[in-house]
Amino acid sequence: MPRVLHTLKAQISLAIGLLTLLFAGSTMYSLHVIDQQHSDDTLVQLAGRLQFNQQQLAVQAMRYQENAPRDYPSYYRDLRLYFEDLKTARAELTHVIDAFARNRVDRSVTGESMAMTPDLPPHSLAIARELAQAWSAFLAQLDERTGPDPTEPRLEWAAKWIVENHAPLGEIAGRLSTTLADDVAARAARANLVNRLLLAAALIVAVGIFAWFYLRVLSPLGVAVEGFRLVANGDFAHKVPVIHNNEIGWLADSFNRLSERMDSLRKLLTRLEQGADLESMLRTLSESLPSFIPVDWIGVLVFGPDGRIHLEKAFSDGKPDNIGELSFEPERTLLEECINSREPLHIPDVRDMAALSDAYVFLRRLAQLGRRDAIFLPIGSAPNLHGVAVFANRYPNSYRSEHLALLRNLGVLLGVSLGRTIQLVENSRLATIGQFASGIAHEIRNPLATISLALEHLRGLDDLPDSAKKRADLGADEVARLERLLADILLYAKPLSLKRSPQDIADLVAETVKAEMQTPESIEITSTPCPPVSVDRDRLRQVLINLLHNAQQASPPGIAVKINCRPIGNEWAEVVIANGGEAIPEKTLQRVFEPFFTSKPGGTGLGLPIVQRIVSAHGGKIELKSDAQTGTMAILRLPLADHAAEEPVQAAETSSD
């Protein structure tokens, strides 16, 4: 059977077409029977009229005999009356009998139009022709009795002939009327039987079609709906039975494949969540993703501390791909475009695209590995994007729209999972570095104190040469810088304990400016009264001091640092510290909270990370904005006392950045 006949569309169309044909045929046949019955009734009525006219002809003849004229005036009177009636009756009988004999009963005979021309049954037609022959012989004898002169016909002879010889005609006319009535009744009975059979057949077919529709459509659809409900409730292992080879079966089969893929994706995401490191996650992806998309190379590129992009790990055909170190600047690359758009980027032909720009270092390396089609997927979630995951294939244009749609749908989950893994790796690395730095700092402080005392002793000697004294002063300054660095490292690395108390944020800002700033007159403070915040007073002063020093250092001479304190809604208090200095470059602005990143000569790179750590421990937020019109703004938000935890908080040992 052709596949098109397996479709419910074709089967239902055929069923509806069959029902339509049956009911249309039955209706058309019923209309035909009605028209046939009308024509048959006309024939029966015409046969009755024929019999009546024949009897009237005999009655008139009998009356003429009983009242035969005795003189010429009476004769001429009957000539005008009886003879004219005789001619009229004769002409009408001749016309009707001739129409019956020729089986051509039309409007000229019946006097009305009919949808169907009457048709005599064969038996009735034979009698009609017998009647026509008898009538013809009767008329010949009647003409002989009437005489050849139409002006003086022998009416008495004609009447006598009619009376004596009309009986055979009446007998034939009666037989015609009776036979025709019987034939018409038999034909009506047959038509009624056929019509009933047609209606019964249509009813049987309708019941059969309904039973078929229930078994082939409604019942499988109910089973499919129940299966869909189970799968929608999370039972991805459930399979909807494929009962018939039609649209419902195809829908169930497609849904089974969809649920199977969803179950595979669930297992994939579960394995990704359980991945302990980047290598295990990439191994899981390289083993599982090929069943969904044509991928044979997976790599992860991440941002390094130097701002460059590095190839962290790669897998080829399910195995680690040791292609060596790869590091490059992200500017003017498609990777930068992918990161900025935060959307998957498809490269249909890697080799052709790599030839378009010298900046496409990674694409050229990917082409050297024999990969021709690639998709870039951003890793991480806004605002922290850690890098790009790359899915590649050996053949150009191998990723179709459905593959891109699947990756786009999975992009957020895969990107967040990979980003979290990278972040955990980075946090672990920072924790190790922090522990190491803390240990080193403790080891260095004692020798550094000894060196500081020695330098102080040398600087106090009266006979010390000027050149040696300058070197001692320089050494003392470097020792002081190292001590500040060690203090910041220890502050950043050790657990952070908070002792909260309700504080007026505007009063705390004003107090910090007055006590800690060398030129408090260069700072303008505006404030709007707001409820107190629950903070560690000393820790928050440390945050404000760091932000105010940074603002004063960046503010041009003669330009005041502006501070605005205000409530934000019913949950936050906001402190905005703004300077009118030069804008911070976007690349630098994105990294200011990274540990050990600094753009200041002699800076430690730990000031703002410590600020962020203290603010996060309070449940607050810190953000830097910078543009050429307004300079740089540090926006600090802290929860109001009613929305902050009052118990001491111990922060994690590593930054949450």
N, C-alpha and C positions, 0 to 999 in steps of 0.2 A: 504494500500500500504506500503511495507517495506520502512523504513527510507532511505535506500540507493537509492531508486528510486526517492526520493525527491531532491537528490543532482543534481546540474547543471552538475556536472561531468558525472553522469550516464545518465542524460537526453540528454546532448549534444553528448555523446558517442553513445547512441541509435540512435539519429537523424543522426549522421554521418554514423553510421553503416547501417541504412536503406537506406540513399542516396547511399552509396557505393554499397549495394546489388542491388538497382534498376539500377544504371548505369552499374554495372558489369554484371547484368543479361541482360540488353539491349544490351550491347556490345557483350557478349557471344552469345546471340540469333542472332545478326547481323552477327557475324562470322559464325554461324551455317547456316544461310540463304544463305550466300555467298557460303559456301561449298555445300549446297543443290542445289543452282542454278547451280553451276558448274557441279555437277553430273547429274542434269536434262538436262542441255544443252548437256552433253555427250550422254544421252539417245536419245534426239531428233536428234542429229547428226548421231547416230548409226542407228536409225530408217530410216533416210533419206538415209543413205548409203545402208541399206537393200533394200529399194525400188529401188534405183538406180541399184544395182547389179541384182535385179530381172528383171528389164527392159533391162539391158545389156544382160542378158541370152536370152531373147526373140529376141533382135536385132541380136545377133550372129546367132541364129537359122534361122532367116529370111534370113540373108546374105548367110548362107550355102545353103539354099534352092534355092536361086537365082543363086548360082554358084556351083551347085552340080557337082561332078567330072564325066567325061565321060569315063575315062580309069583308069587302076590300078595305074599308076604313080601319077595321080592327087589324087586318093583316099588315097594312102599312105602319100602324102603330107598333106592332110587335117587331116589324122589320127594323124600326128605329131603336127599339129597346132590347129585345131578346137577341137579335142577330148581332148587334154591336157588343153586347156582353159576351156572346159566344165567341166572337173573334178575339176579344180581349183575353178571355180565359184560355182560349186555345193558344194564343201567342205566349202568354206567361208560362203555361205548362210546357210548351215546346222549348222555351228558353231555359227553364229549370232542368227539364229532363236531358236536354242536350248538354248542359253544364255538368250534370252528374255523369253522363255517359263518357264525356271527354275528360273527366276528372280535372276540370278547370273552373272551380267555383271561385269567382272573384267578386269585387265590389259591385259590379253591374248586376250580379245575381242577389247578393246578400244585402246590398244597400248600405254597407258600412265597411270601413277599412280595418284590416287585421294585421297583427305583427307577423303572423305566419299564414301562408296560403293553405287552406284546408286540403287534406289529402285523404281520399277514400281508401279504406282497407281493401285488399284484393277481393274478398268475398262480396263486399258491398258493391264494389265497382262492377263485378260480373252481373249482379242483379240490376244495377242501374243501366247497363248496356242491354240487358234483356228487356227492361222497361222501355228503353228508347226504341227498340225494334217493334215492340208491341204497339207503342204510341204511333210510330210511323205508319204501321199497317192500319191502325184505327183511323188516323187522319185521312188515309187514302180512301177508305170506305166512306168516311164522313163526307169528303169532298164529292164522291160519286152520288151520295144521297142528296146532297145540297143542290147539286146541279151546276151546269157551267155558267149560268147567268147570275153574276153577283148582285144584279139589281132586283131580281125576283127569285131569291133562293127558295128551295123547297124546305121551309123550316119545319113543317110537320114531319116530313120524312126524316130529316136530320135528328129531330128530337126523339123520334121513335128508335132510330139506330143507336143513339147514345144510351137510351134507357135499356135497350135490349143487350148492349155489348160493353157496358162500362165495367161490369163485374170483374173480368180478367185483369183490366188495368188496375182496379182497386186492390185486387189480390196481390199483384206484383208490387204496387206502391206500398202496401202494408208490409209485405216481406222486406222491401228495401228499408223502410223505417225501423222495423224490428231488428233486422240484421245489423243495420248501421248503429243502432243504440247498443246492441250487444257488443259489436266490435269496439265501439268507443269506450264502453265500460271495461272491456278486457284490456284495452290499451291503457286506460287510466290506472287499472289495478297493477299492471306491469310497471308503469312509471312510478307509482307509489312505492312498490316493492324495491325498485332500483334506488329511489331516493332514500328510503330507510336504510338500505344496505350501505349507501355512501355515507350517511350520517353515522351509522354504526362503525364503519371502517375508520372514519375521522376520529370518533370517540376512542376507539381502541388504539389508534396511532397516538392520540394525545396522551392517553394513560401510559402507553409504552414510552413515549418521549419523557414524560414526567418521571417515570421510574428510572429511565436512563440518566436523566439530569440529576436525580437524587444520588444514584450510585456512582456516577462518573464525575459529578461536580460538587454537590452539596456535602456528601459524606467525606470525600477526600479533603475538601476545603476545611471542614470542621476539624479533621485530624491535623491538617497543616496548621490551623490557627492555634490549636492546643499545643502543638510542638513549638510554634513561634513564641507562645506565652512562656513555656518552660525555658527556652533559650534566653528570652528577654529577662527572665528572673535570675539568670546567671548560670544555668545548667548548659554550658557550652558543649559538653560531651554528648548531649542529647541529639539524636538524629531524627529528622522528620521522615517518616516512611514515604518512599516514592512508589505510589500505587499504580498510576497510569502514565502512559507515554503521551502526555499533553501538557498544556501550559501549567496546570497545577503541579504536575510531576516535575516539569522543568523548574518551576519556582521552588519546589521543595528541594530539588537537587542543588540549585544555586544557593539556597539558604543553608543547606548542609555544608556546602563548601565554604560559605561565609562563616558559619559558626565554627567550622574546623580551623579556619584561618584566625578567627578571633581567639579560639582556645590556644592556638600556637602562639599568637601575639601575647596572650596573657602569660603563657609559660615563658616566652622570651623576656617580657618585662620583669617577671618574677626572678628569672636568672640574672637579669641586669641589676635588679635591686640587691641581689645576694652577692654580686661581684665585689671582691675585696680590693681589687686594684684595676688599673686601666688595662693591663694585659689580659686579665680574665674576662673583662667586659668585651674587649675587641674579639677575643676568641669566641665568645658566645655569639656576637653579631656575625662573625664570619661563618659560623656553623649554621645559624638559623635564618639569616636574611636571604640567602639564595633561594629559599623556597617561596619567597614573596617577590623579590626583584632580582634581575640578573646582575649580581655583584660578585666580583672575584678579587677585589682589592679594597681594603678599608684602612684608612689612616686618620690620625688625629694630630692636628697642628694647634699649638697653644702659644699664648703670649708669654715671653720671658721677661725677667726683671729689666732687661735692657730695652724693652719695647719692640723687639724683633719677634718674628714668628718662627717657631722651631717645630720640626717634625718630632713628635714625642714617641709615638708607636705606630706600627703598620703591620697589617696581616695580608698575605697574598695566598689565595687558594686555601684558606683555612690554616695557614702556618705563618709564624712570625717572619716578617720581611726585613732583614737587616740591610738596609740600603745606605747606612752610614748617616752622618750628621747632615742636616739640611736646615739652614737658617737664612732668613732674608727679611728685608724691610717690607711692611705691608702696604706702603704708599703706592698708589697707581696700579694695584693688583685687583684681580677679580675677588680675591679673598676679602679685601677691604670693602668692596662693593657688597659682598654677602653679609659681612658683619654690620655694615651701616644699615642695610635694608632689613636685617634680621629675618630674612626669608630664604628658603632653599634656592640655590642657583644652579641651573642646569647648563653644562658645557657639552653640546652634542658631539663636537669633534675636537678633542684635546689638542691633537697635533696641529691642526689648522689654526686654532686659537692661539697656541703658544708662539706661533711665528709672527703674530701681530705686534708684540711688544717685548722689549728687552727686560721689562719689569716682571714678566710672567715666568719667574724662576721655577716655581713649583710645577707649573704646567709643563714646562720643558722636561723636568725630571720625571713627571708622570708619563709623558710621551716616551721617554727613553725606556721606561719600564714596560712599554708595550700596551699601555692603556689608552683608549681612544674616546670613551664616553665617561663623563663624571658628573656627580652631583655634590655640591658643597652645602653642608648643613651647619648653621650656627650652633655653638655649644654654650649652654648656660641660659640664664633668664635675665631679662632687663632688671636693673641697669648693668649687671655684671656679666659680660660676655667673655668667656675664657679662651675661645678659639673656634676652630672649624673642624667638623668631621667630614671626611671625603669618602664617597662611595664611587668606585670606578669599575669599568668593564673593558674587555679587550676589543670590543667591536663598536664602531661609531653608530650613533643614533639607535642604540639598543634600549634606551629608556623611553617608554611610551607614556602617554598622558596618565594612564592608570597607575604606573609606577611613581610618577611625580606626585600624583594625588595621594597615594599611600604614604610616601615619605613626608609630604606636607602635613598629613594628619598625624603621623608619628613623630614629626619633627620636634614638637615641644617636649614630648616624653623622652625621646632619645637624647635631645639636647640637654634637658635638665639632668637626666641620669648620668650622662657623660660629664656634664659640668660639675655635678656633685662629686663624682669620683675624682675628677681632677682637683676640685677644691679640697676634698679630703686628703688627697696626696700632698697638696700644697700646704694644708694645715699641719699635716704630720711632719712635713719637712720643716715648716716654720717652728713647730713645737720642738723638734730635735735641735734646730739651730738655737732656739731660745734657751733650752736647757744647757746646750753647750756654751752659749754666750754667757749665761748666768754663772756657770761654773768657772769659766775663764775670768769673768769679771771679779769674782771673789778672789781668785788666785792672783789677779793683777793688782788689786787695791792695796795690799800690804806692801809689795815692792814699790808701788807708785807713791805711797805715803813716805817711804824711806827716801826715795829720790826727791820728793818735794821738800823734805826736811833738809836734805843735803844741799839743795839749791838755795834754800833760804839762808843756810849757814854761809854759803859762799857769797851770796849777795850782801851779807852783813859784814864781810871783811873790809877793813879800811884800806889795806894795801893791795886790793884786787885791781888789776889793770882794767882800764875802760873796756877794752875789747872782750875780756873775759866776763866782765860784768854784764855786757850786752848779751853775750851768749847765755849767761845764767838767767837773765830776764826772759829771753826767748824760750829757754827750757822750762821755766816756771809757767809761762803762758800755755805751752803745749801740755804740761802736766795738768793744768786746770781744765783744758779742753777735754783731755782724756777722762778726767774725773767726772765731767758733765756727761760724757758719752756713757761711761760705766753706770752712772746714776740712772740715765734714761733706759739703758738696757735692763737694769734690775727692776725698774718701775714697770717696764713693759712686760717682762717675763714673769714676775711674781703674781700670785693670786691677788685679786682686787676685792677688798672687803669694804662695804659701804655702811656708814652710820647715818641714817636719814633723820632729818628733822624738818618741820615746816619752815620755809624761808620765803621772804618777799624778794622776788627775783630782781626788781628794779633797785631795791636798797642794796642787795648784794653786788650788783653791777657797779653802782655808784661808789660803794665802799672799796671795791677792788681797784677801780680807777684812781681813787684818791690815795690809796695806800701803796700801790705797786707801780703806777706809771710815773716816770720822771717829769713828764710835761702834761699833767692832767688838763691844763687849759686848752690843749689842742684836741680835746675829745668832747663832742657834743652829745648829750644824752637827752632823749625824749622818751616819755613812758605814758602808758595808759594803765590805770589801776586794774590789777587782776588778782585773783585768789592766789594764795601761797602755793609753792611747789614743795614736794617732799624730796630733799636732796641731801647728799653728804656735803656739808658746807665747804670743807677744805678741798675736797676733790673738785667741786664746781669752781672754786676760786682758781685752782690750777688750770682748768679748762679756759676760763675767762682770761687769765694772764697770758696763756699761750696765744689765744686768738687776738688779743689786744696788741701784743708785741708784734705779731705778724702783720697786723693792719697798720701799725705805726711805721714799721720798716718799709712797707710797700707804698705808703701814702706820700705823695710829692710834698716838698716844703711849702708851707703856707696853706695846705689843704687839710681840713680837720677830718678826723675819724668820727663817723656818725654811728650812734648806737640807738636803737629803738626797741623798747620793751612793750609788749602788748599781749592780751589774751587772744587765743584762736579758738573760737567756739566755746564749748563747755568742758574741754578736755585738755587743752594745751596752753602753755605759755611760751611765747616766741621771743628770742633775742636776735636781732639782726645787727651785725657789725659790718659797716661798709667803709671802704676807702676809695678815693678817686684816682688810684694809680693805674698803671698799665694793665691791660687784660692778660690773664694767664692763658697761654696756648691750650687749645682743646686737649692735645695729647698729654700735656702736663697735668691738666685739671682732672683727667680720668685716673691719674696715678698718685695723687697727692696723699691718699690714705694708705698707700703701700708702705710697709716697713722698710726703712733704710733708703727710701727714694727721697732725694732732695735736689733742689735747684739752687740752693744757697751755698756759697763758699764757706766751708767750715761747719755746715749744718750736719746734724746726726741722722736726719730722716726719720726720727721717731716721735717728733712733737705732735703732728696731726694724728698719726696712728694711736698715740696714747689718748689724745682728746676723743677720738672716735670710740675707743675702748671704754672710757669713763662714761661718755654719754650713753652708749649702748647698755652699759650696766645699769643706768638709771631708767632704762626703758624709753630713752629719748632718741632724737634723730639729729644728725649734723650734715649739712650740705653746703657746698661751695658753688657759687655762680659767678661768672665773670664775663664782662663784655667791654667793648671800647668806650661806650657811653657812660656807664655807671661805675666802672672799675670792678672790684671784687667784693662780693658779699658772702659772709659766713652766716648761715641761717641755723640757729640752734633752737630746737623745740624740746620742751620737757613736759611730762605729764603733770597736771595739777594734783594737789595733795589727795583729793578725793578719788583719783584714778591711779594712784601709784601705790605699790606695796610698801608697807611701813617697816617690815623686817629687814635686817641686813642682808645684802646680796653679795655672794662671792662669785666673781666673774671667772670665766675659763682662763686657762693659762695661756691660751694663744688668741690672737686677734680673730674676730668674726669676719674680717674683711674677706 
